[in-house]
Amino acid sequence: MGKAELIEQAKSHYNEAEISTLEVAINFATKAHANQKRASGEKFITHPMAVANILISWGMDIDSVIAGVMHDVIEDTETELDQIKELFGNDIAFLVDSVTKVSKARTGMRDLGDYSQQTKDNLSKLLIAVGQDIRVIIIKLADRLHNLTTLQYLPKEKQTKIARDSLEIFGPIADRLGMGRVRMEIEELAFKYLDPAEFKRTQNLMKKRLGKSARRLGVVRSEIEAELKKQGVLVEINGRVKSLYSLYQKLKKVKDINNVYDLMALRIIVDKKEDCYLVLGVIHSLYKPMINRIKDYIATPKPNGYQSLHTTVLTPSEQIVEFQIRTQQMHEFAERGLAASFHYHEQKSSKNYTDRNQPTALPANLQWITRLQEIASRLKEGKEISKDQLNIDLFQNRIFVYSPKGDIYNLPENALPLDFAYLVHSDIANHAYGFRVNNKIHPFDKPLKNGDIVEVITRQMSRPKQDWKELVMTTHAKNKLRSYLRQNDKINTVTKISNIFIKRSKK
Ligand code: MN
């Protein structure tokens, strides 16, 4: 990525003044990195330029793009932060500084034996950076993504470490920000390096299966398209193929690829929310739906903000097809997550982010960011925060577990199966009878581990018991359980009283 190319990319997104600042930044960074080379032998500046280009393609604001160009100058060159402040202003300097701090904090955080002061300091810096401005993490994701595409030039050991970090940390973060496409890109690249043999095997499996289904899917697609046209619904239909990494994850649980129903899905994109339900109706009138696979993520979005209707149907030719139905806006969000909201923000007003005290409004389901912001401002004011509060940090003390369907849930380390169940739905938790983790029966009191696939076994007659209080650790689960038990206590009391009454009246 050269200077002329990057400027060309930027032209259709930003105004003239913004472009000329970008140009100044490119010249500045090029000079600062003048004597450095990447492991590939290319000039170092190609890396920050590529990062900036990624940020443009995600629709980020100009300050993020400029910070992308400059993201390595503090860490890798003699440049001082004050120079950046002077030339580009506080906002860009803040972003560059924060990205540098995140890079540094990460190194200190890997070996968290005990809660050392060093780690706590790093963590604080990180939280301040992230909590103040989520753009910092988005820039880090672009940085990581580009580093993954040039991994072949690094020694094996480094490749493995970066690949593992990417799968364990950056992928889940992209997911939490709702950036589905970025998560997929990160996972796909990292998977290839972390386990080349498994990658190849999964790829071959996929290829074999796809050949057949692609043709048959074409038939279904034209049927649906014709019917929707008749109904006068304007739609865009495209096929999406499951990512290799998520297929690999799924095959750990579902051994036979023929039982993976969402290997290929048809994605239907419409104008209005009402149309989503209309399309669902049309699909169900043409084909037989698998009742337990109808998901309304529009009424109940996933924790990361994802919205869509999902349904899996059986066609007359016995083919199982998954459909994902969403509006254009939901689609944008599913692919680009938080980055998409910057894009919308941009369209409304081009002058923004000058006031650091006014964080960009976030969708309600991304509350963890708000919590980070609260903690960050406490830290900034020099107030004490407890270890407990710090537990919500992004990188340590959190685990990611999967539902059998492959949905990701984020829990604190040492969380118990019931914590998971209450996170999924209190109705499910309140009827929990047992658990299966990675296909094995799992006791109530055994903590979950990162990457576990957790299935809640429910029974209609099963009810929460008093001793469950010892079997939950998250505040969420505790509250839900407490409110159930309290409610139930009342009912019991009422039943007891009425029993007494019945007994008496029988006398
Ligand atoms: Mn970098």
Boltz pocket constraint, residues with backbone or C-beta under 6 A from the ligand:
constraints:
  - pocket:
      binder: B
      contacts: [[A, 47], [A, 71], [A, 72], [A, 143]]
      max_distance: 6.0
